[in-house]
Amino acid sequence: MKTTTSLSSLTAMLLCTAACTTLPPQSSAARIEVSKDCGARPACFATLTGALQSVDAADSAPVRIDIGPGEYEERVVIGRSNLTIQGAGRGSTVLHNDLVAENAGPYHRDGWGTAGSATLTLAGQNIRIAGLTIENDFDYLANDALPDSDPRKIGNSQALAVLLDETSDMVLLRDVALLGYQDTLFAHGGRAVVRDSLIAGNVDFIFGDGQLLIEDSEIRSRPRSGVDSDGFQSYIAAPSTQLSQPVGIVFRNCRLTREDGVPDGSVALARPWHPTTRFPDGRYADPRAVGMAVFADCWMDAHIAPAHWTSMAGTARDGTKTDIFRPQDSRFWETGATGPGARYDDIGVTWRPTMTVQEMSNVITRGWDDEQGHDRVVGDDRDQAGELGGHLQQSKRKTEGGGGRDDEQDHRRGPRRLARRAPEFVPPEAAIDERADQNGVDHRDRRALGRREDTAQDTAHDDNRGHQPGQRDRNRAQ
C-alpha cells in the first residue's frame, strides 16, 4: 500500500471528527487555553510557550492545556511534570518548526545540534499529549536533491519533531502525528508510549536509548534520493539501548506503510546505533549500546527489505568511521509479521527475548499508563502457553510469502500471539569492549559518559544531507 501526500487529500483525511481522541482530564487540573483568537478570555494565550510560561515550572500540581485549531510555529521545551496537552485533532492543531542539526546547536544545553532541532522537547514526568500534529518541516527533500558541490547544501540534516529528553519519564502520546524525515522521534529518556498515532520519516526516524512502546500505530517511510552503500534507501529504527537495559524500542500491532517514491525492498526495520561517546581512554562508539528493537504482530508493506535488518558504521578508536556493528550482534527480533514485507531472508540474527511481548509492554507501562488497554490480549500468558505452542515454536518464521491480509482489513482487532521465551542473551565478544570496564567506567548510564556530536566525522547515523533555505514541505501526513 503506497500512501500519497497531496495536501488536499491529507486535509480531508486529517479533519477531526467526533471520534478524535480526548484524554481524560487529570483531577483538579488547572485549565489553560491556547487559541488563535483569545479575545478577552482569561487564561488564554496565543502560543503554547506563552501558556507554559504562565505556570510555575517547579509546581507539581496538574495542569491541562487545550490547544485550539491552527498552525503554531514554535520551538517548545516542556520541563514541568503532571501536564496534559489536548489538541483539536491531528488535522486541526499543528505545532511545527524547521530547525535542523546543522545550525540548532545553540538551542541545546551541550551544543548538540540534533537534540536542539526538536520542535517539541519533553523533559518532565507524567506528561500526556493527544490530538495534534507535531512536525519538523525542514525541507529535507529539497536539500536532498541538491548536488554535494552546491554550497547551499546542509550536511547535518537531522531534524527532530519530538525529543524525549534525559529526564523525561511516563510520557503518553496518543492520537498524534509525528512528522519529519531524518530523526523524527528521539527516545533519549525514560519510559514512553505512542499509541493510535502516525510516525513518518526516512533515515533512522525512531531512534535512541529510551524505553519506548509504539502500538496500534502507522509507521510511514518517506522517500529520499538514492541509496546507501548497503543497498538500503532508509531505515525505520536505530536503537542504542544500553546492554544493562532489558527493553528498548517495541513496535506492537503497527502498520508499516510508505509514501510514493519508496521502492520495494528498500527499507530496513532497524540498524544498530552505537553513539560516539567519550570514555577515560578515548572517544569511540559505545560498545555497551547493544540496541534492542522488537516488531511484534505488525503488517508490513513491500518496501521492507527481505533481510529486515542491516549494519551500521561507528567511530573507531582512531576516529575513523570504520567500526561496523552488525544486526547479528544486536538485540533485534520480529514475530508475527503479515503483509508483503513479512517475507524474510535469514541473515543469521539469532537473538530471542527472555520476556513475552506483553511483559516488555508491562516493563514500560506498569504503574503509570492508565490507558494501556492491554486487556486486548486474549487470556493470560500462562493459560495460553499450551494452546499456542504451535505458534511459539514458529516465532522465527517471518510469515514467508506475505501475510494474506488485504490492505483494507483492520488487522489490529485480532488476538495477539505470544513472544517465545528463550535463554538469556549473551552478546558476542565483538559487541563488548572490556577496555572500557578496565578504566572504571559505569556503563549503566551512557548519558553520564558523553554525547554524540553532530559533525560529518562524528555522527554515527548521519546522512550528511540538509535542506535548501527558505523552502518547507507543507504536506502533512495522516
C-alpha positions in Angstrom: 0.0 0.0 0.0 1.5 3.3 -1.1 0.4 6.5 0.6 0.1 9.7 -1.4 0.6 13.0 0.2 -1.4 15.6 -1.7 -2.3 18.5 0.5 -6.0 18.3 -0.4 -6.4 14.6 0.4 -4.4 14.9 3.6 -6.5 17.8 4.8 -9.6 15.7 4.3 -8.2 12.7 6.0 -7.0 14.6 9.0 -10.0 16.7 9.8 -11.0 15.8 13.3 -14.4 14.1 13.8 -16.3 13.1 16.9 -14.1 10.1 17.2 -11.0 12.2 17.9 -9.1 11.1 21.0 -9.6 13.2 24.1 -7.5 12.4 27.1 -9.4 12.3 30.4 -8.7 15.4 32.5 -6.4 15.0 35.4 -8.2 15.5 38.7 -8.3 19.1 39.9 -6.0 20.2 37.0 -5.7 23.9 36.3 -7.1 24.7 32.8 -5.3 26.9 30.3 -6.2 27.6 26.7 -4.2 28.3 23.6 -6.0 29.8 20.7 -5.6 31.9 17.6 -8.5 34.0 18.8 -8.4 34.5 22.6 -10.2 37.8 22.7 -10.6 38.8 26.3 -10.9 35.3 27.7 -8.8 34.8 30.8 -6.1 32.1 30.9 -5.9 32.1 27.1 -2.6 32.5 25.2 -1.6 32.8 21.6 1.2 30.3 21.9 1.9 27.1 23.7 5.1 28.6 25.0 3.1 31.5 26.5 0.8 29.1 28.2 3.6 27.2 29.7 5.3 30.3 31.0 2.2 31.3 32.8 2.5 28.5 35.3 5.3 27.7 37.7 7.5 25.1 36.2 8.6 23.9 39.7 4.9 23.4 40.8 3.9 19.7 40.6 0.1 20.5 40.6 -1.6 19.0 37.5 -2.1 21.4 34.5 -4.2 20.9 31.4 -3.6 22.9 28.3 -6.2 22.8 25.5 -4.9 24.0 22.1 -7.4 25.2 19.5 -7.3 24.7 15.8 -4.4 26.4 13.8 -0.8 26.2 13.0 1.6 27.2 15.7 5.2 27.8 14.6 7.2 27.4 17.8 10.1 25.5 19.3 8.7 24.3 22.7 10.6 22.9 25.7 8.5 21.4 28.5 10.3 20.8 31.7 7.4 20.6 34.1 5.6 17.4 35.1 1.9 16.4 35.6 0.9 18.0 32.3 -1.9 17.2 29.8 -1.9 18.8 26.4 -5.1 18.3 24.3 -5.3 19.5 20.7 -8.3 19.8 18.5 -7.3 16.9 16.3 -4.3 15.9 14.2 -5.7 17.8 11.1 -6.7 20.9 13.1 -3.9 21.6 15.6 -0.3 21.7 14.2 2.8 22.5 16.1 5.8 23.0 13.8 9.3 24.4 13.3 12.1 23.9 10.8 15.3 23.8 12.8 18.0 21.5 11.6 21.0 20.0 13.3 23.5 22.0 11.2 22.5 25.2 13.0 20.5 24.1 16.0 23.4 23.6 18.4 22.8 26.9 20.3 19.3 25.6 21.3 20.7 22.7 23.3 22.5 22.8 26.6 25.5 21.0 25.3 25.5 22.4 21.8 24.1 19.2 20.3 22.5 20.1 17.0 20.3 17.1 16.6 18.7 17.4 20.0 18.5 21.2 19.6 16.5 20.9 16.4 13.4 19.4 18.1 10.1 21.1 17.6 8.9 19.7 20.9 11.2 18.7 23.8 9.7 16.8 26.7 11.9 16.8 29.9 9.2 16.3 32.6 7.4 13.3 34.0 3.8 12.2 33.7 3.0 14.1 30.5 0.1 13.2 28.3 -0.4 14.7 24.8 -3.2 13.9 22.3 -5.0 15.3 19.3 -2.4 17.2 17.4 0.4 17.1 14.8 4.0 17.8 15.8 6.2 18.4 12.8 9.7 19.4 11.9 9.1 20.8 8.4 12.7 21.4 7.5 12.7 20.8 3.7 14.7 17.6 3.7 13.7 16.7 0.1 14.8 20.0 -1.4 18.2 19.8 0.2 18.5 16.1 -0.6 18.1 16.9 -4.3 21.0 19.4 -4.3 24.3 18.1 -5.6 27.0 17.7 -2.9 29.0 20.5 -4.5 26.2 23.1 -4.0 27.2 25.5 -1.2 23.6 25.7 -0.1 23.5 22.0 0.8 23.4 21.3 4.5 25.4 18.4 5.7 23.8 17.6 9.1 20.2 17.2 8.1 18.8 15.6 11.3 15.6 17.4 12.2 13.6 16.2 15.2 9.9 16.5 15.7 10.0 15.2 19.3 12.8 14.8 21.7 12.1 12.7 24.8 14.9 14.2 26.8 17.1 12.6 29.5 14.8 13.5 32.5 11.5 12.6 30.7 9.5 9.6 32.0 5.9 8.4 31.9 5.1 10.1 28.6 2.0 9.2 26.7 1.5 10.4 23.1 -2.0 9.4 21.9 -3.6 10.1 18.5 -0.8 12.3 17.4 1.1 12.7 14.1 4.9 13.0 14.4 6.3 14.1 11.1 9.8 14.6 9.9 12.4 12.9 7.7 15.7 12.1 9.3 15.5 11.5 13.1 11.8 12.3 13.7 11.5 10.8 17.2 14.4 10.6 19.6 13.8 8.4 22.7 16.5 9.6 25.0 14.8 9.5 28.4 12.8 7.0 30.5 9.6 5.3 29.6 7.2 6.5 26.9 4.2 5.2 24.9 3.0 6.2 21.5 -0.5 4.8 20.7 -3.0 5.2 17.9 -0.7 7.5 16.1 1.4 8.2 13.0 5.2 8.5 12.9 6.6 9.4 9.5 10.2 9.8 8.4 13.1 8.2 6.4 16.6 7.8 8.0 16.6 6.3 11.5 13.4 8.2 12.2 12.7 6.3 15.5 15.9 6.0 17.5 17.6 6.3 20.9 18.3 4.6 24.2 15.0 5.1 25.9 12.2 2.6 26.7 9.6 3.2 24.0 6.4 1.2 23.2 4.7 2.1 19.9 1.4 0.2 19.4 -1.6 0.3 17.2 0.1 3.0 15.1 1.2 3.7 11.5 4.9 3.8 10.8 5.3 5.5 7.4 8.5 5.5 5.5 9.2 8.6 3.3 11.4 8.9 0.2 14.9 10.2 -0.2 17.2 10.3 -3.2 19.5 7.4 -4.0 20.5 4.5 -1.8 23.3 4.0 0.8 26.3 1.7 0.2 24.5 -1.1 2.0 21.8 -1.0 -0.7 19.1 0.5 1.5 17.3 3.8 0.9 16.3 4.2 4.5 15.9 2.7 8.0 13.0 2.8 10.5 14.7 2.3 13.8 18.2 2.9 15.2 18.2 1.8 18.8 21.1 2.4 21.1 19.8 0.6 24.1 22.3 0.0 26.9 23.1 -3.6 27.4 22.0 -3.4 31.1 18.5 -2.3 30.0 16.2 -5.2 29.1 13.7 -3.3 26.9 14.4 -0.8 24.2 12.0 0.1 21.3 9.0 -2.1 20.9 6.6 -1.9 17.9 3.3 -3.8 18.6 0.4 -4.2 16.2 1.6 -1.5 13.9 1.2 -0.9 10.2 4.5 -0.3 8.3 3.5 1.8 5.2 5.2 4.1 2.7 4.7 7.2 0.6 5.1 7.3 -3.1 8.8 7.2 -4.1 9.8 4.5 -1.6 10.8 1.4 -3.7 10.1 -2.2 -2.9 12.7 -3.9 -0.7 14.5 -0.6 0.1 13.8 -0.1 3.9 15.4 -1.9 6.8 13.4 -2.4 10.0 16.4 -1.3 12.1 20.2 -1.0 12.3 22.3 -0.8 15.5 23.4 2.7 16.6 26.5 2.8 18.8 26.8 6.5 19.7 30.2 8.1 19.6 31.0 8.6 23.3 33.8 10.0 25.4 35.5 7.5 27.7 38.5 7.9 30.0 40.7 6.1 27.4 39.3 7.8 24.3 36.4 8.7 22.2 34.7 5.9 20.2 31.4 4.1 19.5 29.8 2.9 22.8 30.4 -0.9 23.0 27.6 -1.3 25.6 24.9 0.3 23.4 23.6 -3.0 22.1 20.4 -1.8 20.6 17.1 -3.6 21.3 14.3 -3.4 18.7 11.2 -5.7 18.6 8.5 -5.8 15.9 5.5 -7.9 17.1 2.4 -8.6 15.0 3.0 -5.8 12.5 1.7 -5.5 9.0 4.5 -4.7 6.6 4.2 -3.3 3.0 6.6 -4.4 0.3 9.1 -1.6 0.9 10.5 -3.6 3.8 13.6 -5.5 2.6 13.7 -9.3 2.9 16.8 -9.1 5.1 14.8 -6.9 7.5 18.0 -5.7 9.3 21.3 -4.2 8.3 24.6 -3.0 9.8 25.7 0.5 10.8 29.2 2.1 11.0 30.5 3.5 14.2 33.5 5.6 15.3 36.7 3.5 15.8 39.4 4.4 18.4 41.4 6.2 15.7 38.5 8.5 14.9 37.5 6.9 11.6 34.1 5.5 10.8 35.4 2.0 10.3 33.8 0.0 13.2 30.9 -1.9 11.7 28.2 -3.1 14.0 26.1 -5.9 12.7 22.5 -6.9 13.4 23.7 -10.4 14.2 25.4 -8.8 17.3 22.3 -6.8 18.3 19.1 -7.5 20.1 16.7 -7.5 17.1 13.6 -9.7 16.8 10.5 -9.8 14.7 7.5 -12.1 15.2 4.0 -12.5 13.8 4.5 -10.3 10.7 2.0 -10.1 7.9 1.8 -8.4 4.6 4.1 -8.3 1.5 7.1 -7.2 3.6 6.8 -10.1 6.0 8.9 -12.3 3.7 12.3 -13.0 5.3 15.7 -13.9 4.2 17.5 -15.4 7.2 20.8 -13.5 7.7 21.7 -15.2 11.0 20.1 -12.9 13.6 19.6 -15.4 16.4 18.8 -13.3 19.5 15.5 -14.1 21.3 14.0 -12.1 24.2 13.6 -13.7 27.6 10.2 -11.9 28.0 7.0 -12.1 26.2 5.9 -9.0 24.3 3.2 -8.4 27.0 5.9 -8.5 29.6 8.0 -6.0 27.6 5.0 -3.7 27.4 4.5 -4.1 31.2 8.0 -3.0 31.9 7.3 0.3 30.2 3.7 0.9 31.3 3.1 -0.7 34.6 2.2 1.7 37.4 1.5 4.8 35.3 -0.2 4.2 32.0 -3.9 4.1 32.9 -4.9 3.9 29.3 -2.8 1.0 28.1 -5.7 -1.2 27.1 -3.6 -4.4 27.2 -6.6 -6.4 28.2 -7.0 -6.9 24.4 -4.6 -9.9 24.8 -6.7 -13.0 24.8 -6.4 -14.7 28.2 -3.5 -15.0 30.5 0.1 -15.6 29.2 0.4 -18.8 31.3 -3.0 -20.1 30.2 -2.2 -19.7 26.5 1.2 -21.4 26.7 -0.1 -24.9 25.8 -2.8 -23.8 23.4 -0.4 -21.7 21.4 2.5 -24.0 21.5 2.5 -24.4 17.7 2.7 -20.6 17.3 5.5 -20.3 19.8 7.6 -22.9 18.0 7.3 -20.9 14.8 8.0 -17.5 16.1 11.1 -17.1 13.9 9.4 -18.0 10.6 8.7 -14.4 9.5 5.5 -15.3 7.7 7.0 -16.2 4.4 5.2 -15.3 1.2 3.3 -12.4 2.7 0.5 -12.2 5.2 -2.6 -13.0 3.2 -4.5 -10.0 4.6 -6.0 -7.3 2.4 -4.8 -3.7 2.9 -8.3 -2.7 3.9 -8.6 -5.2 6.7 -8.1 -3.9 10.2 -5.5 -6.4 11.4 -5.3 -4.8 14.8 -8.5 -6.4 16.1 -7.4 -10.0 16.1 -5.8 -11.8 19.1 -2.1 -11.2 19.7 0.4 -14.1 19.6 2.8 -14.5 22.4 6.5 -13.9 22.1 8.6 -17.0 22.6 10.7 -17.3 25.7 14.4 -18.1 25.1 17.7 -18.4 27.0 19.3 -15.2 28.4 21.1 -13.2 25.7 24.9 -13.4 25.9 26.3 -10.8 23.5 29.2 -11.8 21.2 32.6 -10.6 22.3 32.7 -8.3 19.3 29.9 -6.3 20.8 31.7 -5.7 24.2 34.9 -3.7 24.7 36.4 -4.7 28.0 38.9 -1.9 27.9 36.1 0.5 29.0 35.4 -1.6 32.1 39.1 -1.8 33.0 39.1 2.0 33.1 36.3 2.1 35.7 33.5 3.4 33.5 30.0 2.7 34.7 28.2 1.7 31.5 24.7 1.5 33.1 24.1 5.1 32.2 25.6 6.2 28.8 24.2 9.6 29.3 26.6 10.3 32.1 29.6 9.3 29.9 29.3 11.5 26.9 27.1 12.5 24.0 27.1 12.2 20.3 28.4 15.2 18.3 26.8 16.4 15.1 29.8 16.8 12.7 30.2 14.9 9.5 33.0 12.9 11.1 31.3 12.0 14.4 27.6 11.5 13.7 27.1 7.8 13.8 23.9 7.7 11.8 24.3 10.9 10.0 23.1 11.1 6.4 25.1 14.3 5.8 22.3 15.9 4.0 20.3 19.0 4.6 17.8 21.5 3.0 17.5 24.4 0.7 16.9 27.6 2.8 13.5 29.2 2.5 11.6 26.1 1.4 9.4 23.9 3.6 7.4 20.7 3.0 3.9 21.7 4.0 2.4 18.3 3.1 1.0 16.7 6.2 0.5 13.1 6.8 -2.4 11.4 8.4 
